[in-house]
């Protein structure tokens, strides 16, 4: 059982480190290591206290929080970036938004 738990913990920690790529680089450099450490601690505690069902619940919370906070960090960066960079990225954002809207209408 311990080997299974160890594999689950290692796989979950690796998956979480990949998900941290959703955050802006500046944010990851400042907080990524600490976020990964807190997640590993939560994993161990949740697995011991609630088993696999608890891990599923933890992952649901983590994914929702990740989308919310990663989006907020990207928005913060947009509003705090130099005008030149904002102008450069706005064309790409408009093109991607237009493509997504067209895909919704055609699908």
C-alpha positions in Angstrom: 0.0 0.0 0.0 2.8 2.4 0.8 4.3 2.0 -2.7 0.9 2.8 -4.2 0.6 5.9 -2.1 4.1 7.0 -3.0 3.4 6.6 -6.7 0.1 8.5 -6.3 1.9 11.3 -4.4 4.7 11.5 -7.0 2.4 11.5 -10.0 0.1 14.1 -8.4 3.1 16.3 -7.5 4.4 16.1 -11.1 0.9 16.9 -12.6 0.6 19.9 -10.3 4.0 21.2 -11.3 2.9 21.0 -15.0 -0.3 22.9 -14.1 1.8 25.6 -12.5 2.8 26.5 -16.1 -0.6 28.1 -16.4 0.6 31.0 -14.3 2.7 33.8 -15.7 6.5 33.2 -15.4 6.9 36.1 -13.0 4.3 34.6 -10.6 5.9 31.1 -10.9 9.3 32.4 -10.1 8.0 34.2 -7.0 5.6 31.6 -5.7 5.8 28.3 -7.6 8.1 26.5 -5.3 6.1 27.3 -2.2 2.8 26.5 -4.0 4.2 23.1 -5.0 5.4 22.4 -1.4 2.0 23.3 0.1 0.3 21.1 -2.5 2.6 18.1 -1.6 1.8 18.6 2.1 -1.9 18.8 1.3 -1.6 15.6 -0.7 0.1 13.6 2.1 -2.4 14.9 4.7 -5.5 14.3 2.5 -4.3 10.8 1.5 -3.7 9.8 5.1 -7.0 11.3 6.4 -9.4 10.7 3.5 -7.8 8.2 1.1 -8.3 8.3 -2.7 -11.8 9.9 -2.4 -10.2 12.8 -0.5 -7.6 13.2 -3.2 -10.3 13.5 -5.9 -11.9 16.3 -3.9 -8.5 18.0 -3.4 -7.9 17.8 -7.1 -11.3 19.4 -7.9 -10.5 22.3 -5.5 -7.0 22.7 -7.0 -8.2 22.8 -10.6 -10.9 25.3 -9.9 -8.5 27.5 -7.8 -5.8 27.2 -10.5 -8.1 28.4 -13.3 -9.4 31.3 -11.1 -6.0 32.5 -9.8 -4.0 31.9 -13.0 -6.6 33.9 -15.0 -6.4 36.7 -12.3 -2.6 36.8 -12.5 -2.7 37.0 -16.3 -5.2 39.8 -16.1 -3.1 41.6 -13.5 -0.1 41.3 -15.8 -2.1 42.7 -18.8 -3.1 45.8 -16.8 0.4 46.3 -15.4 2.4 45.7 -18.6 4.1 48.4 -20.7 1.8 49.8 -23.4 4.2 48.5 -26.1 3.8 45.0 -24.9 0.1 45.3 -24.5 -0.2 46.6 -28.1 1.9 43.7 -29.4 -0.2 41.1 -27.6 -3.6 42.6 -28.3 -3.6 41.7 -32.0 -2.9 38.0 -31.2 -5.6 38.0 -28.5 -8.1 39.6 -30.9 -7.3 37.0 -33.5 -7.6 34.1 -31.1 -10.9 35.5 -29.7 -12.3 35.9 -33.2 -11.3 32.3 -34.1 -12.9 31.0 -30.9 -16.1 32.9 -31.6 -16.2 31.6 -35.1 -15.7 28.1 -33.9 -18.6 28.4 -31.5 -20.9 29.6 -34.3 -19.9 26.9 -36.8 -19.9 24.0 -34.3 
